[in-house]
């Protein structure tokens, strides 16, 4: 698929509860971890993370490059995102983003290790096709029969 479809805003492509693979590049070393989106606001994704993690310290110091990928099987959408990461200790923001599942990782909203990881998305790409097994199968059949891979789904830029 070539990048021929219209750019789409981030808010059309992900929502709270979507799991991303969050990759950090610190010097020559990279690592990835799954994070759950706690909030989506325009081009910003927010996560609640543990400030004591080494990769979080590298973001605070400004020494980590980041990249996010999403494979959302619920909606048959896939994203590759670039952006800038920052951290916030704003307790009201933590309160707003808090959810019951986050409680499994912290000792409540007031845990001093909870911090907000913000990612301001600069851009990226998306791939999507009709959701559900039948929808996905039909789009693949349509692409195969027409000998046109463009009919398998959409591929475009993420608006930032």
N, CA and C atoms as a LAMMPS dump frame, in Angstrom:
ITEM: TIMESTEP
0
ITEM: NUMBER OF ATOMS
480
ITEM: BOX BOUNDS ff ff ff
-5.0000000000000000e+02 5.0000000000000000e+02
-5.0000000000000000e+02 5.0000000000000000e+02
-5.0000000000000000e+02 5.0000000000000000e+02
ITEM: ATOMS id mol type element x y z
1 1 1 N 0.838 -1.175 0
2 1 2 C 0 0 0
3 1 3 C 0.882 1.237 0
4 2 1 N 0.579 2.162 -0.854
5 2 2 C 1.313 3.418 -0.829
6 2 3 C 0.56 4.406 0.051
7 3 1 N 1.242 5.475 0.417
8 3 2 C 0.632 6.492 1.28
9 3 3 C -0.195 7.412 0.41
10 4 1 N -1.408 6.983 0.088
11 4 2 C -2.263 7.766 -0.797
12 4 3 C -3.545 8.224 -0.115
13 5 1 N -3.883 7.644 0.992
14 5 2 C -5.115 8.009 1.671
15 5 3 C -4.916 9.297 2.465
16 6 1 N -6.01 9.963 2.751
17 6 2 C -5.971 11.243 3.444
18 6 3 C -5.352 11.105 4.829
19 7 1 N -4.613 12.125 5.249
20 7 2 C -4.116 12.12 6.625
21 7 3 C -5.291 12.054 7.6
22 8 1 N -5.066 11.399 8.727
23 8 2 C -6.12 11.286 9.741
24 8 3 C -5.588 11.771 11.077
25 9 1 N -6.444 12.415 11.858
26 9 2 C -5.995 12.868 13.179
27 9 3 C -5.806 11.692 14.124
28 10 1 N -4.909 11.868 15.052
29 10 2 C -4.6 10.838 16.036
30 10 3 C -5.849 10.406 16.797
31 11 1 N -6.738 11.35 17.099
32 11 2 C -7.94 11.034 17.873
33 11 3 C -8.889 10.101 17.127
34 12 1 N -8.751 9.972 15.809
35 12 2 C -9.554 9.022 15.036
36 12 3 C -8.938 7.623 15.04
37 13 1 N -7.687 7.514 15.468
38 13 2 C -6.951 6.266 15.311
39 13 3 C -6.709 5.504 16.607
40 14 1 N -6.68 6.189 17.742
41 14 2 C -6.458 5.536 19.04
42 14 3 C -7.382 6.14 20.082
43 15 1 N -7.593 5.399 21.154
44 15 2 C -8.367 5.934 22.259
45 15 3 C -7.796 5.417 23.574
46 16 1 N -8.339 5.926 24.661
47 16 2 C -7.897 5.48 25.981
48 16 3 C -8.059 3.965 26.072
49 17 1 N -7.081 3.331 26.686
50 17 2 C -7.121 1.885 26.833
51 17 3 C -6.369 1.143 25.744
52 18 1 N -6.011 1.841 24.661
53 18 2 C -5.22 1.214 23.598
54 18 3 C -3.813 0.963 24.13
55 19 1 N -3.276 -0.201 23.829
56 19 2 C -1.923 -0.542 24.262
57 19 3 C -0.954 -0.215 23.138
58 20 1 N 0.136 0.471 23.49
59 20 2 C 1.18 0.801 22.527
60 20 3 C 2.469 0.117 22.947
61 21 1 N 3.349 -0.1 21.996
62 21 2 C 4.718 -0.496 22.321
63 21 3 C 5.521 0.796 22.285
64 22 1 N 6.087 1.131 23.434
65 22 2 C 6.813 2.38 23.619
66 22 3 C 8.299 2.06 23.588
67 23 1 N 8.998 2.538 22.554
68 23 2 C 10.411 2.232 22.372
69 23 3 C 11.244 3.445 22.754
70 24 1 N 12.273 3.213 23.541
71 24 2 C 13.234 4.261 23.854
72 24 3 C 14.589 3.875 23.28
73 25 1 N 15.292 4.889 22.791
74 25 2 C 16.661 4.71 22.303
75 25 3 C 17.52 5.581 23.2
76 26 1 N 18.336 4.938 24.009
77 26 2 C 19.216 5.65 24.925
78 26 3 C 20.642 5.315 24.501
79 27 1 N 21.299 6.277 23.876
80 27 2 C 22.61 6.02 23.277
81 27 3 C 22.434 5.034 22.141
82 28 1 N 23.159 3.947 22.18
83 28 2 C 23.06 2.913 21.148
84 28 3 C 22.1 1.799 21.542
85 29 1 N 21.552 1.894 22.746
86 29 2 C 20.705 0.831 23.267
87 29 3 C 19.227 1.195 23.156
88 30 1 N 18.437 0.254 22.687
89 30 2 C 16.996 0.499 22.634
90 30 3 C 16.264 -0.621 23.359
91 31 1 N 15.106 -0.26 23.882
92 31 2 C 14.25 -1.255 24.502
93 31 3 C 12.808 -0.799 24.336
94 32 1 N 11.903 -1.749 24.434
95 32 2 C 10.484 -1.453 24.266
96 32 3 C 9.701 -2.049 25.412
97 33 1 N 8.544 -1.434 25.671
98 33 2 C 7.664 -1.937 26.708
99 33 3 C 6.239 -1.576 26.337
100 34 1 N 5.26 -2.411 26.727
101 34 2 C 3.861 -2.064 26.468
102 34 3 C 3.379 -1.049 27.498
103 35 1 N 2.669 -0.042 27.018
104 35 2 C 2.043 0.957 27.887
105 35 3 C 0.601 1.137 27.429
106 36 1 N -0.273 1.406 28.373
107 36 2 C -1.678 1.637 28.059
108 36 3 C -1.95 3.133 28.027
109 37 1 N -2.575 3.6 26.959
110 37 2 C -2.9 5.016 26.836
111 37 3 C -3.921 5.383 27.903
112 38 1 N -3.593 6.391 28.718
113 38 2 C -4.501 6.867 29.764
114 38 3 C -5.327 8.05 29.27
115 39 1 N -4.827 8.764 28.267
116 39 2 C -5.557 9.916 27.748
117 39 3 C -5.1 10.294 26.357
118 40 1 N -6.044 10.782 25.549
119 40 2 C -5.75 11.285 24.2
120 40 3 C -6.358 12.67 24.119
121 41 1 N -5.527 13.658 23.783
122 41 2 C -5.999 15.033 23.673
123 41 3 C -5.293 15.676 22.486
124 42 1 N -6.001 15.777 21.362
125 42 2 C -5.383 16.322 20.158
126 42 3 C -4.246 15.431 19.699
127 43 1 N -3.04 15.994 19.65
128 43 2 C -1.857 15.237 19.226
129 43 3 C -1.067 14.685 20.411
130 44 1 N -1.641 14.743 21.603
131 44 2 C -0.937 14.294 22.807
132 44 3 C -1.524 12.985 23.329
133 45 1 N -0.623 12.044 23.607
134 45 2 C -0.973 10.802 24.295
135 45 3 C -0.397 10.895 25.7
136 46 1 N -1.169 10.463 26.691
137 46 2 C -0.698 10.487 28.079
138 46 3 C -0.738 9.089 28.67
139 47 1 N 0.259 8.801 29.496
140 47 2 C 0.404 7.514 30.156
141 47 3 C 0.754 7.773 31.617
142 48 1 N 0.392 6.866 32.509
143 48 2 C 0.843 6.932 33.891
144 48 3 C 1.952 5.902 34.055
145 49 1 N 3.124 6.371 34.491
146 49 2 C 4.298 5.501 34.577
147 49 3 C 5.008 5.707 35.916
148 50 1 N 5.942 4.814 36.192
149 50 2 C 6.726 4.851 37.427
150 50 3 C 7.981 5.697 37.21
151 51 1 N 8.07 6.796 37.926
152 51 2 C 9.188 7.719 37.775
153 51 3 C 10.541 7.086 38.076
154 52 1 N 10.574 5.953 38.822
155 52 2 C 11.85 5.352 39.217
156 52 3 C 12.434 4.423 38.154
157 53 1 N 11.685 4.152 37.096
158 53 2 C 12.2 3.281 36.029
159 53 3 C 13.348 3.99 35.304
160 54 1 N 14.389 3.252 34.974
161 54 2 C 15.57 3.847 34.33
162 54 3 C 15.211 4.556 33.021
163 55 1 N 14.333 3.961 32.23
164 55 2 C 13.973 4.587 30.954
165 55 3 C 13.221 5.889 31.172
166 56 1 N 12.459 6.004 32.261
167 56 2 C 11.743 7.248 32.58
168 56 3 C 12.758 8.324 32.986
169 57 1 N 13.786 7.934 33.734
170 57 2 C 14.831 8.881 34.118
171 57 3 C 15.545 9.436 32.897
172 58 1 N 15.752 8.604 31.891
173 58 2 C 16.408 9.059 30.657
174 58 3 C 15.522 10.064 29.91
175 59 1 N 14.217 9.864 29.965
176 59 2 C 13.31 10.835 29.341
177 59 3 C 13.377 12.151 30.108
178 60 1 N 13.363 12.078 31.428
179 60 2 C 13.442 13.294 32.248
180 60 3 C 14.736 14.063 31.946
181 61 1 N 15.819 13.343 31.723
182 61 2 C 17.111 13.972 31.442
183 61 3 C 17.226 14.448 29.993
184 62 1 N 16.264 14.041 29.163
185 62 2 C 16.303 14.456 27.759
186 62 3 C 17.285 13.667 26.918
187 63 1 N 17.658 12.476 27.366
188 63 2 C 18.661 11.685 26.65
189 63 3 C 18.076 10.485 25.912
190 64 1 N 16.739 10.403 25.818
191 64 2 C 16.115 9.244 25.169
192 64 3 C 15.287 9.69 23.973
193 65 1 N 15.529 9.052 22.835
194 65 2 C 14.653 9.217 21.676
195 65 3 C 13.532 8.198 21.834
196 66 1 N 12.341 8.515 21.307
197 66 2 C 11.218 7.597 21.475
198 66 3 C 10.527 7.312 20.146
199 67 1 N 9.826 6.183 20.128
200 67 2 C 9.001 5.783 18.983
201 67 3 C 7.897 4.886 19.529
202 68 1 N 6.689 5.021 18.984
203 68 2 C 5.566 4.207 19.435
204 68 3 C 4.989 3.424 18.265
205 69 1 N 4.568 2.194 18.546
206 69 2 C 3.841 1.409 17.556
207 69 3 C 2.567 0.887 18.203
208 70 1 N 1.544 0.751 17.367
209 70 2 C 0.249 0.262 17.83
210 70 3 C -0.216 -0.83 16.888
211 71 1 N -0.676 -1.943 17.443
212 71 2 C -1.328 -2.996 16.682
213 71 3 C -2.665 -3.228 17.367
214 72 1 N -3.697 -2.547 16.88
215 72 2 C -5.02 -2.594 17.505
216 72 3 C -5.907 -3.564 16.723
217 73 1 N -5.937 -4.819 17.159
218 73 2 C -6.722 -5.842 16.48
219 73 3 C -8.224 -5.593 16.567
220 74 1 N -8.653 -4.861 17.605
221 74 2 C -10.09 -4.567 17.745
222 74 3 C -10.603 -3.774 16.549
223 75 1 N -9.776 -2.862 16.043
224 75 2 C -10.192 -1.992 14.94
225 75 3 C -9.419 -2.253 13.646
226 76 1 N -8.571 -3.275 13.642
227 76 2 C -7.721 -3.572 12.492
228 76 3 C -6.945 -2.336 12.058
229 77 1 N -6.348 -1.646 13.036
230 77 2 C -5.544 -0.473 12.713
231 77 3 C -4.157 -0.628 13.322
232 78 1 N -3.19 -0.097 12.617
233 78 2 C -1.792 -0.231 12.989
234 78 3 C -1.13 1.12 12.768
235 79 1 N -0.315 1.556 13.734
236 79 2 C 0.303 2.865 13.659
237 79 3 C 1.782 2.796 13.985
238 80 1 N 2.517 3.707 13.406
239 80 2 C 3.919 3.94 13.711
240 80 3 C 4.027 5.439 13.958
241 81 1 N 4.408 5.832 15.191
242 81 2 C 4.342 7.237 15.587
243 81 3 C 5.683 7.748 16.106
244 82 1 N 5.994 8.985 15.745
245 82 2 C 7.162 9.68 16.257
246 82 3 C 6.683 10.862 17.077
247 83 1 N 7.431 11.21 18.097
248 83 2 C 7.031 12.345 18.909
249 83 3 C 8.078 12.717 19.925
250 84 1 N 7.699 13.65 20.769
251 84 2 C 8.558 14.153 21.838
252 84 3 C 7.935 13.801 23.175
253 85 1 N 8.746 13.271 24.074
254 85 2 C 8.254 12.852 25.384
255 85 3 C 8.638 13.869 26.448
256 86 1 N 7.729 14.051 27.403
257 86 2 C 7.998 14.883 28.573
258 86 3 C 7.253 14.277 29.753
259 87 1 N 7.597 14.735 30.938
260 87 2 C 6.993 14.21 32.154
261 87 3 C 6.33 15.336 32.941
262 88 1 N 5.27 14.989 33.649
263 88 2 C 4.561 15.952 34.483
264 88 3 C 4.211 15.305 35.815
265 89 1 N 4.413 16.05 36.88
266 89 2 C 4.048 15.576 38.212
267 89 3 C 2.768 16.237 38.703
268 90 1 N 2.009 16.812 37.8
269 90 2 C 0.765 17.508 38.138
270 90 3 C -0.232 16.518 38.74
271 91 1 N -0.507 16.656 40.04
272 91 2 C -1.386 15.719 40.743
273 91 3 C -2.808 15.744 40.182
274 92 1 N -3.291 16.901 39.715
275 92 2 C -4.648 16.956 39.156
276 92 3 C -4.718 16.18 37.835
277 93 1 N -3.636 16.198 37.081
278 93 2 C -3.601 15.427 35.836
279 93 3 C -3.558 13.929 36.135
280 94 1 N -2.797 13.55 37.146
281 94 2 C -2.751 12.15 37.562
282 94 3 C -4.144 11.699 37.981
283 95 1 N -4.816 12.519 38.76
284 95 2 C -6.187 12.219 39.213
285 95 3 C -7.116 12.017 38.015
286 96 1 N -7.011 12.889 37.032
287 96 2 C -7.871 12.831 35.838
288 96 3 C -7.615 11.555 35.028
289 97 1 N -6.362 11.134 34.934
290 97 2 C -5.993 9.983 34.109
291 97 3 C -6.105 8.65 34.844
292 98 1 N -6.259 8.683 36.144
293 98 2 C -6.266 7.464 36.955
294 98 3 C -7.411 6.54 36.554
295 99 1 N -7.155 5.244 36.572
296 99 2 C -8.189 4.236 36.335
297 99 3 C -7.893 3.039 37.231
298 100 1 N -8.886 2.212 37.428
299 100 2 C -8.721 1.041 38.301
300 100 3 C -7.549 0.153 37.873
301 101 1 N -7.373 -0.144 36.581
302 101 2 C -6.245 -1.011 36.204
303 101 3 C -4.874 -0.441 36.579
304 102 1 N -4.73 0.881 36.59
305 102 2 C -3.45 1.493 36.957
306 102 3 C -3.102 1.162 38.406
307 103 1 N -4.138 0.984 39.231
308 103 2 C -3.928 0.667 40.634
309 103 3 C -3.142 -0.61 40.864
310 104 1 N -3.092 -1.479 39.866
311 104 2 C -2.321 -2.721 39.994
312 104 3 C -0.816 -2.45 40.04
313 105 1 N -0.398 -1.277 39.561
314 105 2 C 1.028 -0.961 39.462
315 105 3 C 1.502 0.029 40.524
316 106 1 N 0.563 0.679 41.215
317 106 2 C 0.922 1.71 42.191
318 106 3 C 0.118 1.544 43.473
319 107 1 N 0.57 2.216 44.52
320 107 2 C -0.142 2.208 45.799
321 107 3 C -1.117 3.382 45.849
322 108 1 N -1.995 3.449 44.872
323 108 2 C -3.004 4.495 44.826
324 108 3 C -2.553 5.745 44.084
325 109 1 N -3.495 6.657 43.881
326 109 2 C -3.247 7.899 43.138
327 109 3 C -2.173 8.767 43.775
328 110 1 N -2.026 8.652 45.087
329 110 2 C -1.075 9.501 45.802
330 110 3 C 0.321 8.899 45.906
331 111 1 N 0.529 7.755 45.295
332 111 2 C 1.852 7.127 45.281
333 111 3 C 2.844 8.133 44.694
334 112 1 N 3.914 8.458 45.407
335 112 2 C 4.862 9.467 44.906
336 112 3 C 5.626 9.038 43.653
337 113 1 N 5.566 7.756 43.298
338 113 2 C 6.264 7.297 42.096
339 113 3 C 5.446 7.46 40.82
340 114 1 N 4.161 7.82 40.933
341 114 2 C 3.326 7.998 39.743
342 114 3 C 3.665 9.326 39.086
343 115 1 N 3.911 9.283 37.793
344 115 2 C 4.114 10.504 37.014
345 115 3 C 3.417 10.342 35.673
346 116 1 N 3.125 11.464 35.048
347 116 2 C 2.473 11.45 33.742
348 116 3 C 3.543 11.545 32.664
349 117 1 N 3.516 10.593 31.752
350 117 2 C 4.361 10.621 30.563
351 117 3 C 3.5 11.17 29.442
352 118 1 N 3.916 12.284 28.876
353 118 2 C 3.202 12.895 27.749
354 118 3 C 4.019 12.684 26.486
355 119 1 N 3.337 12.297 25.433
356 119 2 C 3.983 12.196 24.131
357 119 3 C 3.224 13.098 23.174
358 120 1 N 3.907 14.133 22.702
359 120 2 C 3.342 15.008 21.683
360 120 3 C 3.756 14.437 20.335
361 121 1 N 2.775 13.873 19.632
362 121 2 C 3.044 13.178 18.369
363 121 3 C 3.329 14.191 17.273
364 122 1 N 4.476 14.026 16.618
365 122 2 C 4.868 14.902 15.512
366 122 3 C 4.359 14.377 14.181
367 123 1 N 4.104 13.088 14.097
368 123 2 C 3.634 12.487 12.852
369 123 3 C 3.814 10.99 12.886
370 124 1 N 3.494 10.377 11.781
371 124 2 C 3.614 8.939 11.677
372 124 3 C 2.759 8.426 10.542
373 125 1 N 2.544 7.14 10.542
374 125 2 C 1.743 6.496 9.507
375 125 3 C 0.726 5.569 10.148
376 126 1 N -0.359 5.318 9.418
377 126 2 C -1.366 4.359 9.853
378 126 3 C -1.684 3.416 8.712
379 127 1 N -2.119 2.229 9.079
380 127 2 C -2.62 1.232 8.156
381 127 3 C -3.913 0.733 8.771
382 128 1 N -4.953 0.596 7.991
383 128 2 C -6.198 0.066 8.548
384 128 3 C -6.977 -0.66 7.469
385 129 1 N -7.818 -1.554 7.918
386 129 2 C -8.721 -2.276 7.029
387 129 3 C -10.006 -2.517 7.81
388 130 1 N -11.045 -2.953 7.134
389 130 2 C -12.297 -3.198 7.863
390 130 3 C -12.056 -4.12 9.052
391 131 1 N -12.715 -3.824 10.169
392 131 2 C -12.495 -4.625 11.367
393 131 3 C -13.329 -5.901 11.334
394 132 1 N -12.953 -6.815 12.189
395 132 2 C -13.603 -8.114 12.249
396 132 3 C -12.971 -9.063 11.25
397 133 1 N -13.069 -10.315 11.529
398 133 2 C -12.446 -11.313 10.647
399 133 3 C -13.07 -11.323 9.259
400 134 1 N -14.389 -11.179 9.194
401 134 2 C -15.064 -11.209 7.892
402 134 3 C -14.698 -9.975 7.086
403 135 1 N -14.722 -8.786 7.72
404 135 2 C -14.368 -7.552 7.025
405 135 3 C -12.943 -7.584 6.507
406 136 1 N -12.023 -8.062 7.337
407 136 2 C -10.622 -8.148 6.923
408 136 3 C -10.456 -9.15 5.783
409 137 1 N -11.13 -10.294 5.885
410 137 2 C -11.041 -11.313 4.825
411 137 3 C -11.601 -10.779 3.512
412 138 1 N -12.738 -10.08 3.573
413 138 2 C -13.323 -9.524 2.354
414 138 3 C -12.415 -8.501 1.699
415 139 1 N -11.769 -7.651 2.487
416 139 2 C -10.877 -6.656 1.896
417 139 3 C -9.665 -7.326 1.25
418 140 1 N -9.165 -8.409 1.845
419 140 2 C -8.042 -9.137 1.246
420 140 3 C -8.472 -9.833 -0.044
421 141 1 N -9.662 -10.406 -0.054
422 141 2 C -10.174 -11.048 -1.274
423 141 3 C -10.342 -10.005 -2.371
424 142 1 N -10.915 -8.849 -2.022
425 142 2 C -11.11 -7.762 -2.995
426 142 3 C -9.76 -7.343 -3.585
427 143 1 N -8.731 -7.236 -2.77
428 143 2 C -7.399 -6.859 -3.253
429 143 3 C -6.828 -7.933 -4.164
430 144 1 N -7.022 -9.215 -3.794
431 144 2 C -6.484 -10.318 -4.594
432 144 3 C -7.198 -10.439 -5.932
433 145 1 N -8.515 -10.34 -5.926
434 145 2 C -9.294 -10.486 -7.157
435 145 3 C -9.007 -9.341 -8.123
436 146 1 N -8.876 -8.145 -7.603
437 146 2 C -8.634 -6.975 -8.466
438 146 3 C -7.155 -6.8 -8.789
439 147 1 N -6.301 -7.604 -8.154
440 147 2 C -4.857 -7.49 -8.305
441 147 3 C -4.395 -6.07 -7.945
442 148 1 N -5.066 -5.482 -6.957
443 148 2 C -4.767 -4.122 -6.519
444 148 3 C -4.621 -4.115 -4.998
445 149 1 N -3.379 -4.147 -4.491
446 149 2 C -3.175 -4.2 -3.044
447 149 3 C -3.743 -2.984 -2.314
448 150 1 N -3.982 -1.883 -3.027
449 150 2 C -4.568 -0.69 -2.41
450 150 3 C -5.959 -0.971 -1.854
451 151 1 N -6.635 -1.994 -2.385
452 151 2 C -7.997 -2.296 -1.943
453 151 3 C -8.023 -3.112 -0.65
454 152 1 N -6.844 -3.439 -0.106
455 152 2 C -6.777 -4.203 1.14
456 152 3 C -7.074 -3.33 2.357
457 153 1 N -6.967 -2.016 2.2
458 153 2 C -7.23 -1.129 3.328
459 153 3 C -6.665 0.247 3.076
460 154 1 N -6.625 1.061 4.123
461 154 2 C -6.132 2.431 4.036
462 154 3 C -4.724 2.523 4.594
463 155 1 N -3.959 3.461 4.033
464 155 2 C -2.615 3.741 4.528
465 155 3 C -2.367 5.221 4.294
466 156 1 N -2.043 5.915 5.354
467 156 2 C -1.803 7.345 5.223
468 156 3 C -0.982 7.885 6.372
469 157 1 N -0.833 9.165 6.382
470 157 2 C -0.091 9.861 7.421
471 157 3 C -0.991 10.188 8.605
472 158 1 N -0.398 10.231 9.776
473 158 2 C -1.107 10.678 10.967
474 158 3 C -0.898 12.189 11.028
475 159 1 N -2.004 12.937 11.103
476 159 2 C -1.911 14.381 11.194
477 159 3 C -1.342 14.783 12.534
478 160 1 N -0.438 15.735 12.513
479 160 2 C 0.097 16.266 13.772
480 160 3 C -0.002 17.767 13.762
